[in-house]
Structures are given as structure tokens and as C-alpha cells.
């Protein structure tokens, strides 16, 4: 029987069990405090180079907090790509703001900066670029647009931890950066996330909101003067996360090796393409991506079905959010998001676990090579 090659599963091979055991023995397992929580936040800031880090219960909470901390709400518009995970857009609705969907570029599937400029209005308050599958959005241009129009930028870096360019890491270019530590991400805490900023006042606001707007009076009484959120990360998850963080450099190195091997094995196949990166970018591909065009000779969905039948777990790119019923009333710039729909229809995510072996990658590529039905095969 063929062994399953999973899409993306966690690598748990460090001090996770020891740290969690210590956490349990200390009695500090919840979100009310603990040494692991503080250390995890400090070490995450050290790794990313972003001054302040606030651990939260998941990546969605991080994105929600970001909007809330910047007072984005009723009457405001938020510009966002349609090719992303649902959380990126759900949180805009949580705060009562209006979603403005824009197209992506065909090079690396991230938000098209030309479309951002067209979408800015007097009601625009924020832009949420998404570093999709680890590919970096054009943050230089996005920050230029933001400064010109006095807009906030919240980076959805949940899939791009480890991706960087000359002046920083994904999540550190905008006003706020958000990360996820779900079980399928580069590093995991089981459930969890991080919200980061270099702005002290924004960080204080985030910390206040995530802790139920808790204020302790001189006599010990606790008051809550605003509506807040219980979005704190438990100390026991931070203990797990700290052990993962200790291995992160190793994880990133392996991710880059995986991408290099995929590109080597699949180079020169007509109708099969990879995302492009710029010369000053150092990409850590969370999920390795390929696009299947007509020249390949096989329908994308048929190919995924065939690979899954071969015990190689692949999945299509995200389905365009503007095509979903829940967002049918939101504004779509330029009428149709042609690139978004094209990428969504052609894209495949390949197995990308840190623990995948070179032999398993070769097996994945062999199936792709043997499935080609174009004239050059």
C-alpha cells in the first residue's frame, strides 16, 4: 500500500513535550499569565525584528484585533484581495466595515497595487495585503500608496513567516502584522497567532483590547470601560510555541530546500508554472504552488483527483471570495477580478510539510511528469 504524502503537517521534534510538561507542573496553563507566554512574545519579536508581539488565540483573532485597534468600523472601507483565506475578509465584516475586493497579479498571486490605487476613496481606511502561500506582496508600493492617502496597512502574514526582503520580514512593513500558528503553518502552537507592530501606542491598544479591556483599580477591583475580547493565548500553547520557535531557522531552511527540489524536478514542463519572486526577496514558501495551463493537457481538477488517488494530497488554490454568497453584496473593483479567477482555477498546492523527504518530493513530481498530455511529452 502506498504511503500518504500529506499536504502540510507539523514537525514536532524539539522541546515541545518538555516545555508543556513544565508548564503543567507549574500550574500556569491558562491565559492569565506565565513565563512561557512572555518569553514566547519576546523571542518572536527577536526573530522577526518587529518591536512588539502580542500572542493571541488564533490568526483570525489577530486580524480582528488589528482592525479594532485602528478603530476601523462602520462607514469605513477596507481594500483586500479576493484570493485569500476567509478570515482575511470575515474580520472586516466583524467590525462593520465595507469590503472592497481588488484583483491580484499573475506573477505571485498577491494584491495588484495598480488596482489598489483605483480602489482608494474618501472612505478608505485600511489595506490588508496578503502574502499568499509565502509570496510577498509589493510592500514598498503599498506603503507608498498608504502614506499618500493616510491609510493603515495590516499585513496578513499568516502564510509568510520566514519570507523577507532587504529591509525586513513579512509582517514588519505595515502598521500591523498578523500571523497564524495553526497546525498546518510553518510553526504551530496547535491553535494560536501573533499580532505585531513597531508602534508603542498601537501595541498598548492591542494589549488592552485582547485582555477584555481589563483595568485594575488601586483597591484591586477590576473594571472594563470598553467592549473587549478574550483573545489571549494560554501559557501552555506558548510553551509549545517557544519550542517550535527554537527550531524555526531549521524549518525555514528545509522549506527552501523543498522549493528548490520541486523547481529542479519540474523545470521545463510545458503548461506548468511557478510563482515569480523579485531579486531582493527571500521567499519561504509555506505551500509550494504550481499553475496548470491548457498546454499541460490535463484539467486541473482531474489532476488533483488523480494525485489524491495516488495518496499524494494536493489542493486547489483558494476559491475567490467575491464569488461566494456571503460576500455577494461587497464591492468588486474593475467589474470582474480576472486574474483572481484565473489563478484560482489553475493553481495547485503541493505537499510541503517540513518533514517531507526528498524521495517523497520526487514521487510527487513523477506523477506530475507522467500526467502531462501535451505534444512535447
N, C-alpha and C positions, 0 to 999 in steps of 0.2 A: 504494500500500500504506500502511495506517495505521501511524503511528509508535507503538511501545510506550511506554506510560506506566508505568514501574516502580513497585513498592511503596515502596521506600526504598533509595536507593543513596547512596554517599558523595559529598561535594563536595570535590574536591581541586584547589584553585586558589591556594594560598598558597606558602609557602616549603618545602613538603614535599620536593621534589626536591633543593633546595639543601642543606637540613639533612642529609638522608640521604647525600648526596654527601660532605659534610664529615665525617660520621660514618665512612663507609667509608675516606676518606683518612686519618683519624686512627688507624685500626686498632682502635678501641674499638667493636666491633659487638655484642659478646655481653652477657650479664647480669652479668659480673664487675665492671662499673663503667663510668664515662664521664660527661662533663659534662652530656650531654643528659638522662640519667636523673635526676640530682639537680635540674636546673633544671625538668624537667617536673613532678616532685613538688612543688617549691616553688611553681611557678606555679599548679598545680592547687589547692593549699591557699589561695593568694591569691584565686583565683576563687571557690571555694566558701565561704571563710570558716571552714573546718574546719582545726584547728591542724596535724594530722599527716596526710600522704598517703603511701601505700606503693604503688608501681606493681607490678603482677603480670601474669602471662601471659594471664589472661582473667577474665571476670566470675565464672565458676564457682569459680575458684581463690580469688577474693576472698571469696566466701560461705563456702567451706570453711575458709579461714584464720580467718574471723571466729568460727565455731563452735569451732574448735580453740583459738584464743587465749583464749576464755572458758571453756575446759575443759568444754564440753558433750559428753556421751558416754553410755555405757551407763547405763540406768536413768533418764535424763532425758527429758522431753517438750518438744517444740518446737511452738508454735502457729503455723499458717501457712494462708493461703488456698489453696483448690484451684484457683482461676482464676489461673494464672501459668505461666511457662515452667518446664520440667522441672528446671532447675538448682536452683531455689529449694528443691526438696524432695529431690533426689538428695543434696545435701550433708548433709542431716540423717541420711540413711542411711549416708553415708561415715563419720560419727563414731559410728555405732551407737546413735543416739538414736531415740526414738519420735516419729513424725509424728502431730500432732493437726490434722486438717483442719477449718476453720471456713468459714462462708459469707461472701459479700461483700454489700455493699449495692447497691441498684439505681441509685443516683444517679451513682456514678463507678466502680463495679466494684472498689473496694478493700475490704479486710478489714472486716467488720462488728464494731465494737467491743463491741456487746452480746453477740455470740457469743463474743468473746474472754473476757469475764468469766465466761461459763458454762463455758468450757473449762479455766480455771485449776484445777490440782490441786496437791497437795503435791509432785508430781514435775516440775511445770513449771519449766523453767529459762530459756527464752527465747521471744520472739515475733519472727517475721520478717514485718513488714508489707511489702507490695509496692506500689510506686507505679506501678500498671499503666498502660501506654501514656502515661505522663507525669502521670496524675491522682494527686493527693496523698491518701494515707491520713490519717485523723484522728489526727495525731501528738500533739496535746495530750491527748486522751483515752487514747491508747495509753500515753503516758509516765506518765500518772496511774495507770493500772492496773499498770504495771510497777513504779513506786515503791511502791505499796500492797502488792504481792506479792513484792517483792525479785527482780524478773526482769530479765534482759538484753533489750535491743531491738536487733536487727540490721536496718537498713533495706535492702531490696533496691531500690536507686535506679538500677538499670541502665538503666531506660527513662525516667528523670525528671531527667536532668541539665538544669539551667536552670529547673525548676519550683521556686517558692518561695512562702513566705507571710511575714507581717510579721516574724517573728523568725529567719528563716534559709532555707536552701536544702535541698531534698530530699537526704537522706543525712547531714544535720548535726543532726538532732533526737535520735536514739537514741545508744546507746553506740558503735555502729559503723555506717558507711555503705558500701555496696558499689556499684561502677559497672562497666559493660562498655563497651569500645571496639571491639566487633565491627564489621565493615564496614557494617552497616545502622543503627548507632546515630547519635546526633546528631553526635558527633565520633568519629573512628576512628584506631586505630593498626594496623589490619589484624586483628590479634588482640591482646588486652590488656585490662586492667582496672585499677581502683584501689580500695584499701581505706583508709578514712579514719576518724579518731577524734580527739576532743579530749582523750582520756585518755593521758597520757605512758606510764604503765605498760603499758596495753593495746597501745600502739604499739610499745613495745620488745619485747613478746611476739610481736607480728605479724612484726616485722622479723627476729627470731630464728628463728621457725618457717619463714618463707618462704626463708631462706638456709641450709636444711639444718641448722639449729641449730649453725652453724659458730662455733667459738671458737678463736682463735689464741693459742697459748701464747707465753711470753717467748722461747723458742728458735726460734719460727717454726713449730712443729708445729701441725697443725690437728686438733682433736678435735670429736666430735659426741656430746653427752651425752644427747640425746633423739632420738626419731624426728622428723625434719623433712620439709620439702617443697622441691622445686626449682621454686618458683613465681615466680621473679624475672622482671621484664621486661627483654628485651635493650635495650641502649642505642640500637640502630638503630630500634627501634619507638618509643622515647621521643623520638627526633629527629623522627620523623613526627608523633607526638602533640603535640609542642610547637608545630609549625607549624599544626596543627589548632586547638589551644588559642588561638592568636593570633587566630583568626577566629571564636571561639565566640560572642561578642556578636552578630556579624552573622548567624550561623546561627540563634541564638535569635530574633532579630528577624524573620527570614524565616519561621520556623516559626509564629510568632504571626500573621503576615500570612496564611499559608496557612489556618490555622484560621478566621480572620475571614472570608475569602472563601468557604470551604466553608459556613459558617453563613449567610452572606448569600444565597448561591445556593440553598441547600436549605431555607430557612426556610418554614414554613407547609405543608410536605408532610405530609399525614395518614399516620401509621404510620411515620414516620422521626424518630428522636430522637437527641440528642447527650448526652454525659455532662454533668453539672452540677458547677459549682465554687462554692466559697464566696467571699464578697465580699473576704476578706483573702488570697485565693490568687491567684498569678500563674502560670498554667499554661503550660508549654512542652510541647505535645502531640507526643510522639515519633511516634506513629502516630495520625492522625485517625480517630475512631471514630464509627460510627452504629449504631443498633439498628433492625432491621426487624421491626415487629409485624404482626399479622394485618390491620390496617386498610390497610396498604400494598397488599395484594392479590397479592403475589408471594412465593413461598417464598425464604428467604434463600439457600439453596444454589443454587437456579436463577438467582437474581440474580447471584451471584458468577460462576457459569459463563458467563452472558451477558456480563458485563463483561470477563472474561478473553478471551472470544472476540472482543470488540471491542478487544483489545490494551490494555485497562486492567487492570493487575494488582492484584487485591484478594485478601484472605484472610480466613477466619473468625477469630473470637476463639479464644484457646487452648481446647483440649479439657480438660474437668475432669479433674484428675489423680487424684481419688479414684475415677474410673470406669475407670482403666487397670489392667491386670492386675498390673503391678509393684507397685502400692500397694493392692491389694485387702485386704491384712491390716492396713492402718492404720486408726486410729480416726477416725470421722466424727461430729462433734457434731450433735445435733438430728436424727439419723437420715438425712435427705436434705438436701442443700445445694440448696434450691430456686432461690434467686437465682443461684447459680453456674451451674446447668444452664440456666436461662432466658437469662442473658446470653450464655453460650457458644453457645446455639442461635440467638440473634438478632443477634449482633454481627458487624460487618464493619469491617475496617481498610482505609482508603482510601489511595491513593498520597500519600506525604508526604515525598518527598525535598526537601532544602533547595533543590535546583536545579530543582524543578518550576516551570513557568511558569504565569502566571495563565490563559493560553489553555488549557493542559492541564487545569487545575482546572475551568474552565468546561465543557470536553469531558466530564470525569468526571461533573459534575453534570447535564449534559444527558442522559446515558444514564440516570441515576437518575430524572430527571424524566419521561423518556419511557417508563420501565418501570412506572410506577405504574398499578395497575389497580383503584383504589378509586373510590367513587361521586363523589368530589369532583374527580377528574381530568377 
